[in-house]
Amino acid sequence: MNSRAIRAKCHLPANGFSGVWTSYLDSLLNCFQAKAAIRDACLRFPGSLFTFSLLGQWVVLAKEKEHVRELYNAPEDVLSMESAAEELLQLRHIVGPLFSDELYHIPVIRTKLNLNLEDILPPLLDEINSAFPDIIESQISEGDWASIKVLPAFSRIICRATNRILVGDSLCRSDEYCKLANGFTNDVLSVGPVLKFLLPKFLRPLAGMAYRSMFKHQKRMEKLLTPLIEDRRRLRQSSASDMPNDMLSWLMETSPSYEGYSVESLSMRMLNVNFVALHTTTKTFTHAVYYLASQPQYIPILRQEVGQQLDPDDLTTWTKEALGRCVKLDSFLKETLRLKGLGAIWMPRLAVSDFDFSDGTHIPSGYYVAAAATAVHEDETLYESAHEFNGLRFASMRQESTASDGPENGKNWQYRMTSNSESYLAFGGGRHLCPGRFFASIEMKCLMAYLVLHYNLKMLEDGVRPPDEWFGPTSNPARNGKGR
Ligand code: HEM
């Protein structure tokens, strides 16, 4: 690390100590204060890229608009997202090479899922309508407040709702399936970095093999998916119109046709889709619930808006257009993502060949580069009272823009939840911009609309939002936060 540091410091400013051993100390300290240390570095080196040490790894961080734009627009064969994810999470060892070698789920999300958003609304709503009573209602006695552990409750609801669209109603309600889908993401995110940062390179394949044979994620997914895949193959031969309209069918249309292999391939794709879809949506939604329960003044505001657009007793009124008219709800979720994203550092890229930013900063091959996302989202020059949660921030911006330039002006678009810019990185940017954001937005709006139309909520301790849990650059909503 030190030699890298010295090389990096030749042409880039670096935070923290500059000595040989003290830079290791920094690297450790930053694990416990990454967000604050990055913010301080941004203030110390305004306008410049800088290096930041974390767990024995140097990362070049971008915060200025031009740097962020160049980072996410750089070609994959120069600044590579796939290589960064592969290296940082050691996916080849802990999941197997197929996980990242085949990526046909991405075009399927971009085209099939996004084109079918209107058609998948009825099953999505049906699942939400049955998951809430099963998971939340069952904990409440009539007319009473009940204390609910927010994260586990919504992680189950979101796993069911999402997987209704991925695999249909039989599997999405299976405890075994949901345990696998949710557990897989948590396992990869916690074990990958341990392999990368604590084990020497030569031991990683062995440790990965041991881990794979212990948890058998892919084999378990194959076992659960095989009956469904066989059913659908039979259906495909009889009449294509009976095929369920879900992710598994779309993947089957695209997957390699050799049957013996395709179960293996489809199972890996299903693990991959769950990996990108579940923890992101669950974390975001849990943060939104914590904001709502700790600032309950927003409940009547959102309830009034969704009540005007969506009839709780007539789900045919819950259309894409009606959800699109819930501007305050959209703003509330967008603001949640601004302040409570996935962590302090996003869009990691590994330089697989040398890269030069337009200001002349040279990034040698082998370096990691990423965006200092929380520093961007909490920048006072970009957002007024940037550190404060203002659930109606983007609704007001939209209203002002409509008043001055008309409803269809181009600027209006940037205040919607699914839009991105160098100042709003919740869904990334450039060629890897999240293709699942439209689905995530619709799903979270339906969940939040259902929540405010059916329940009152507050934190166990009135007005107190449970603190986030940070380790290194990643943050999570409090695991044991309870609401009533
Ligand atoms: C609130 C929920 C979500 C958030 C905050 C989120 C965030 C992100 C971000 C920041 C990236 C870019 C990563 C990078 O550039 O390094 C990304 C990529 C991706 N997301 Fe999401 N995401 C969410 C939900 C979803 C869902 C529901 C799906 C699938 C249905 C999905 C599928 C993907 C895929 C496949 C990629 C990789 C795209 C590529 O490599 O080209 N995401 N997401």
Residues whose N, C-alpha, C, O or C-beta is under 5 A from the ligand:
A	BS01	HEM	M81 I106 V273 V276 A277 T280 T281 T284 M347 P348 L425 A426 F427 G428 G429 R431 H432 L433 C434 P435 G436 R437 F439 A440
